[in-house]
Amino acid sequence: MKNPLQRILVFVIGVPSIAALVIFLPHYHHLAFNLLVTACSCLGAVEFSSMLSQKKISIPKKEAALFGALPPLAMILVVSFGVNDLIIPAVIAAAAIWLLLSRTFSRGEALENSIYRLTAGLAVLIYPGMLMAWVVRFSHWEENTGIIIFTFLFMVFSSDGLAWVFGSAFGKNNKGLVHASPNKSIAGFIGGILAPLLIGVVTALIWPEVFAPKCLVYPVAAGCILGLITGIAAILGDLGESAVKRSSGIKDSGFIMPGRGGVLDSIDSLALAAPVFYLVFGLLFSQ
């Protein structure tokens, strides 16, 4: 079991540090924050490739790191430096073509294992690569970008934090609902949804000019919907990675984050919630 004190310290120190990066270094459309996102995607892809290797679906770690970083890097070129957004599908296509053709003239074991390398490469390109690129995508908004990014991060991190608190305090007798993660409890799920829902309400009250709904009369209602859907997505992201870890026989994706496990253990909820938050925010609010 992860050390509770370490987990609390990571949350107390890590989350404010990331928030400070967003607030105080907004230059080039939050380039510093987006480079951190890219680094996390890169490391998460390496960890994911290690899980896949348990099922003999392997790819060299250097290639896994590259493919995990490519989509966020391409998105940085778009949002921070004004490169045509066609570079994103172009980079993804180039990576897929490389994976498909680079072993064409190989022999022996390298040729026999080419399908596993192709599968693993496409997998890390999508998860976490393409999903984490959506976090970078937030930076393309011209106004109030820092507030939007901060709200998203706070929703996801608070979902994870309150899920742990509720699960620890009230989840003893209601665990085992999801076989992929039997230690997760119904109480934890309630906490994980309640936290971002409340944040959606509070942010709509504090920044009504940012969270101005397109069709709903009350900003609070729109903030509530945004928080609810983001919270559900964050929980599903955590459960999805738990299923992968259980299938691969690995308890934690890595050991780089004290009290949390690996990098992928820390960005699993972010990866799935990012496109959901982005699309729901775009549908609900005038930005």
C-alpha positions in Angstrom: 0.0 0.0 0.0 1.2 3.5 -0.9 2.5 5.5 2.1 -0.3 8.0 3.0 2.1 10.6 4.2 4.1 10.5 0.9 0.8 10.8 -1.0 -0.2 13.8 1.0 3.2 15.5 0.5 3.0 14.9 -3.3 -0.4 16.5 -3.4 0.5 19.4 -1.1 3.8 20.2 -2.8 3.3 18.9 -6.3 -0.1 20.5 -7.2 0.8 24.0 -6.0 4.1 23.8 -7.9 2.3 22.9 -11.1 -0.3 25.7 -10.5 2.6 28.2 -10.0 4.1 27.1 -13.3 0.8 27.8 -15.0 0.2 31.1 -13.3 3.7 32.7 -13.3 5.1 31.3 -16.6 2.4 31.9 -19.2 5.0 32.9 -21.9 4.6 31.4 -25.4 1.2 30.1 -24.5 2.3 28.3 -21.3 5.4 26.7 -23.0 7.0 25.7 -19.7 3.9 23.8 -18.5 3.4 22.2 -21.9 7.0 20.9 -21.9 6.3 19.4 -18.5 3.2 17.7 -20.0 5.4 16.4 -22.8 8.0 15.0 -20.4 5.3 13.2 -18.4 3.8 11.8 -21.6 7.3 10.6 -22.6 8.0 8.9 -19.3 4.4 7.5 -19.1 4.9 5.9 -22.6 8.0 4.2 -21.4 6.2 2.8 -18.4 3.2 1.7 -20.5 5.7 -0.1 -22.9 7.0 -2.0 -19.9 3.5 -3.1 -19.1 3.0 -4.3 -22.7 6.3 -6.2 -22.6 4.8 -8.4 -19.9 2.6 -9.8 -22.7 5.5 -10.0 -25.1 4.3 -6.9 -26.9 7.5 -4.9 -26.8 9.2 -1.9 -28.3 12.6 -0.4 -27.4 12.2 2.2 -24.6 13.9 4.9 -26.7 11.2 4.5 -29.4 8.4 4.4 -26.7 9.7 7.6 -25.3 9.8 9.3 -28.7 6.3 8.1 -29.7 4.9 9.2 -26.3 6.4 12.7 -26.7 5.6 13.3 -30.4 1.9 14.3 -30.2 2.4 16.8 -27.4 5.4 18.2 -29.1 3.5 18.6 -32.3 0.7 20.4 -30.4 3.3 22.7 -28.8 4.5 23.8 -32.3 0.9 24.6 -33.1 -0.2 26.5 -30.0 3.1 28.2 -29.0 4.7 28.9 -32.4 1.8 29.1 -34.8 2.8 26.1 -37.0 -0.1 24.8 -39.2 -2.1 22.3 -37.2 -1.8 19.8 -40.1 1.6 18.9 -38.5 -0.2 16.9 -35.8 -1.8 14.3 -38.2 1.4 14.5 -40.3 3.6 13.5 -37.3 1.2 10.7 -36.3 1.2 9.4 -39.8 5.0 9.6 -40.0 5.3 7.6 -36.8 2.8 5.0 -38.0 4.6 4.6 -41.3 8.0 4.2 -39.5 6.6 1.5 -37.3 5.0 -0.3 -40.3 8.0 -0.1 -42.7 11.2 0.1 -40.5 11.5 -3.7 -40.1 10.4 -4.6 -43.7 13.9 -5.7 -44.7 14.8 -7.3 -41.3 15.3 -11.0 -40.8 14.9 -13.6 -38.2 13.6 -12.6 -34.8 13.4 -8.9 -35.6 11.1 -9.7 -38.5 9.0 -12.2 -36.5 8.5 -9.7 -33.7 7.7 -6.7 -36.0 3.9 -7.1 -35.4 4.5 -6.8 -31.6 6.6 -3.7 -32.1 4.0 -2.1 -34.4 1.3 -2.8 -31.8 3.3 -1.4 -28.9 4.4 1.6 -30.9 0.8 2.5 -31.9 -0.4 1.9 -28.4 2.0 4.4 -26.7 1.5 6.9 -29.6 -2.2 7.0 -28.6 -1.9 6.4 -24.8 -0.5 8.5 -23.3 0.8 10.5 -26.3 -2.3 11.7 -28.2 -4.4 12.0 -25.1 -1.9 14.1 -23.3 -1.7 16.3 -26.4 -5.2 17.6 -25.4 -3.7 19.1 -22.3 -1.4 21.1 -24.4 -4.3 22.0 -26.6 -5.8 24.1 -23.8 -3.2 26.7 -24.4 -4.5 27.7 -27.8 -7.3 29.7 -26.2 -6.3 33.4 -26.4 -8.0 34.6 -23.2 -8.1 33.3 -19.6 -6.0 30.3 -20.6 -4.3 30.1 -17.2 -7.7 30.0 -15.3 -9.0 27.3 -17.6 -5.9 25.1 -17.2 -5.8 25.7 -13.5 -9.5 24.7 -13.2 -8.9 21.5 -15.2 -5.9 20.5 -13.1 -7.6 21.3 -9.9 -10.7 19.3 -10.9 -8.7 16.2 -11.8 -6.2 16.3 -8.9 -9.0 17.0 -6.3 -11.0 14.1 -7.8 -8.1 11.8 -7.1 -7.5 13.3 -3.6 -11.0 13.3 -2.4 -11.6 9.8 -3.8 -8.7 8.6 -1.6 -10.0 10.5 1.4 -13.6 9.2 1.1 -12.3 5.7 0.3 -10.1 5.6 3.3 -12.7 7.1 5.7 -16.0 5.5 4.4 -15.0 2.7 1.9 -14.2 -0.2 4.2 -17.4 -2.1 3.5 -18.2 -1.1 -0.1 -15.1 -2.2 -2.1 -14.8 -4.6 -4.9 -17.3 -3.0 -7.3 -14.8 -3.0 -10.1 -12.7 -6.1 -10.5 -9.9 -4.3 -12.2 -9.3 -2.3 -9.1 -10.8 -4.1 -6.1 -9.5 -1.7 -3.5 -11.6 1.1 -5.0 -14.8 1.7 -3.1 -18.2 3.3 -3.9 -17.4 5.9 -1.3 -14.2 6.7 -3.2 -16.1 7.1 -6.4 -18.6 9.5 -4.8 -15.7 11.6 -3.5 -14.0 11.5 -6.9 -17.1 13.0 -8.5 -18.1 15.4 -5.8 -14.8 17.3 -5.7 -14.7 18.4 -9.4 -18.4 19.1 -9.3 -18.0 21.5 -6.4 -15.0 23.1 -8.1 -17.1 23.6 -11.2 -19.6 25.5 -9.1 -17.0 27.6 -7.3 -15.1 28.6 -10.4 -18.3 29.6 -12.2 -19.0 31.9 -9.2 -15.5 33.3 -9.0 -14.9 33.8 -12.7 -18.3 34.3 -14.4 -16.6 36.1 -17.3 -14.7 32.9 -18.1 -17.4 30.5 -17.4 -20.2 32.3 -19.4 -22.5 29.6 -20.7 -23.7 29.6 -24.3 -27.1 28.2 -23.7 -27.8 27.8 -20.0 -29.0 30.8 -18.0 -26.9 30.1 -14.9 -23.1 29.8 -15.0 -23.3 27.6 -11.9 -25.4 25.0 -13.7 -22.9 24.9 -16.6 -20.0 24.7 -14.1 -21.7 21.8 -12.3 -22.1 19.9 -15.6 -18.5 20.5 -16.5 -17.3 19.3 -13.1 -19.5 16.2 -13.1 -18.5 15.0 -16.5 -14.8 15.7 -15.9 -14.9 13.9 -12.6 -16.5 10.8 -14.2 -13.8 10.9 -16.9 -11.0 11.2 -14.4 -12.3 8.2 -12.5 -12.6 6.2 -15.7 -9.0 7.1 -16.6 -7.8 5.8 -13.3 -9.8 2.6 -13.7 -8.6 2.1 -17.3 -5.0 2.1 -16.3 -5.8 -0.2 -13.4 -7.2 -2.7 -15.8 -4.0 -2.5 -17.9 -1.8 -3.0 -14.8 -3.9 -5.9 -13.6 -3.7 -7.6 -17.0 0.1 -7.1 -17.1 0.5 -8.3 -13.5 2.1 -5.0 -12.4 1.0 -3.2 -9.3 2.4 0.3 -10.1 3.5 1.6 -13.5 6.8 2.7 -12.0 8.5 4.1 -8.9 9.5 7.6 -9.8 6.7 9.3 -7.9 7.0 8.7 -4.1 3.7 7.7 -2.7 2.0 7.4 -6.1 4.0 4.9 -8.1 4.9 5.8 -11.6 4.3 8.8 -13.9 1.5 7.0 -15.7 -0.2 6.4 -12.3 -0.2 10.2 -11.9 -1.4 11.2 -15.4 -3.9 8.4 -16.1 -6.8 10.5 -15.0 -5.4 13.6 -16.8 -5.0 11.8 -20.0 -8.6 10.6 -20.3 -10.2 13.7 -18.7 -8.3 16.2 -21.0 -10.2 15.7 -24.3 -13.5 15.4 -22.3 -13.0 18.6 -20.4 -11.8 20.4 -23.6 -14.8 19.3 -25.7 -17.4 19.9 -22.9 -15.9 23.3 -22.1 -16.1 24.3 -25.8 -19.7 23.2 -26.0 -20.9 24.9 -22.8 -19.0 28.1 -22.6 -18.3 31.2 -24.8 -14.5 31.3 -25.2 
